[in-house]
Amino acid sequence: MATSTDPVPGAGSAGADRGSSDTAAATPTEEPATAGGGDASRFPYRTIAMGAVGSTLLMVAALGAGGILIRDPVLGHGPLSWIRYGHGKALATALLYVGFALVVWAWVRLGRYVLAHRVGTRPVLIAAGCWMAPLLISPPLFTRDVFSYLGQGAQLLYGLDPYANGPAELDVLPDVVQNVHSLWQTTPAPYGPLFLLVAKGIVSFTGNNMILGVVITRLVLLIGLGMMLWALPRLVRHLGGRLPVTMWLAVASPMTVIHLVGGPHNDLLMLGFLTIGVLAALERKHALAIVLVTVGMLIKPTAAVALPFLVWIWANHLPGDNLRRNFFRAITPSLGIFGVVFVSGTWLSLGSFNLGWISGMEAPTLITNWLNFPTGIGEIVYNLVHLLVDVPSSPFVTVARLIAYVALAAFAVRQWWLARHGGNEAIMRMAMTLLAVAIFAPPTLPWYLTWGFVIASTFPWQRRHLAIVVAVSVVLVLVYYPTGEQALYDWWFIAIVLAASLYAAASLLRPDPLGLIAAWRKADEEAENKDPADPEESGAPQTPTRANSGPAHRP
């Protein structure tokens, strides 16, 4: 994750943060000369190119190792079909992980440049664009959810209720149906009705063409990314973060590049409405804020968590010192606006006021793995008891989840009450609650943590906390195989993932934390010194080596 020529964050380079604080952001307006692109000599060409090469490898390798089609019209037959089977697939898998390593390496290096104030916002956005571009035409990565989106959209298109049954009931579009993951074949849709309307529109255009369906879905979801890119700079001005850090965290990270775009996942579209809605609330456009976040809820129901916090912000913007009175003055129109948008959005999407999508939210709880904290606790207790008594595991998981629901409800209510004075604190507590929902409400899927994380990225960050984010991001991508199946119980693999994530985190704070590159260079120098053709031994004039030829080159 490092080269010895990379800057240590906070080092005394031009434009570097020379303060004693460990905070990655000072004032929102504190931008180096590179904020608009800056000195060309400091533009991280090699770092961006490294990530682009890695992303391209991801795209190519995904043709054999990603969420491939059951029957691929392009690679299913012919001279390249070998990449889908046997040794060819193993080679593609290895190549895919190499590509992922390059993307993470580039992201960490870019993070060091951002923390050292060597690059500003524009290079970060260019990097994110270069890393996302190859994935726009890639097979799905680390998931098969996009096939479920298309299957559920097809149900709505052909007059079926996706909140009553899964796509298996379709007797048309066989390519769409057969590519839906087995878990979702007979499981109702857990998404909001507005997103299913979007999926219906995509399927009406792409039909049985799954490759086109995946690409068009990605392009539609990029609308959410565009909304985020518009809202995040303005949120940073309100919430005190530093824009290059925010963009590095929320846009250029593997969670966004690989999960939200490479997946793809509809969380990206929901986050677009959520970020603009939060911004509208801070800018006193409260009715618009309620509308936007409710629309986000109609895409992914989790956005509803933000609504009670927006009411406090509205109440604190009203004149007068009586907070209780202002609360009722804010919640009354909020409920009215929410009701109108909720009813009209549901009716427009489904053709009737069908509330089956609310019960459909229970469908993901069928996913059971230790990535969800209470599920993991239940499994640990079960395994300990199972050493003594032969008992089923489900009661332990069920009880642990029930306890977690109670604890989560108490935590959410407490955060909401502590947010009663509005302002930036209300937004931070909203982000904390969204993260808590992702971690404690089953299931926990890796990309769920982006719900609160994108909002939290607009606040100031400590460097050590950024290192934790790096480690968590690497883990959250790799706990699933590129095919979309979970890797959580492959313990040797998980051990390697944890080691890689810790190394990546350490590399953010210190280039070459294990001294691997320095050791390699030292060995190379020793080999040169032992060379019988060494110019020093032959009496020939000595040519300076890279090690003593002056200042190291900085990309």
Secondary structure, 3 states (H helix, E strand, C coil): CCCCCCCCCCCCCCCCCCCCCCECCCCCCCCCHHHHCCCHHHCCHHHHHHHHHHHHHHHHHHHHHCCCCCCCCCCCCCCCHHHHCHHHHHHHHHHHHHHHHHHHHHHHHHHHHHHCCCCCHHHHHHHHHHHHHHHHHCCCCCCCHHHHHHHHHHHHHCCCCCCCCCHHHCCCCHHHHHHCCHHHHCCCCCCCHHHHHHHHHHHHHHCCCHHHHHHHHHHHHHHHHHHHHHHHHHHHHHHCCCHHHHHHHHCCCHHHHHHHHCCCCCHHHHHHHHHHHHHHHHCCCHHHHHHHHHHHHHHCHHHHHHHHHHHHHHHHHCCCCCHHHHHHHHHHHHHHHHHHHHHHHHHHHHCCCCCHHHHHHHHHHHCCCCCCHHHHHHHHHHHHHHCCCCCCCHHHHHHHHHHHHHHHHHHHHHHHHHCCCCHHHHHHHHHHHHHHHHHHCCCCCHHHHHHHHHHHCCCCCEHHHHHHHHHHHHHHHHCECCCCCECCCCHHHHHHHHHHHHHHHHHHHCCCCCCHHHHHHHHHHHHHHHCCCCHHHHCCCCCCCHHHCCCCCCC
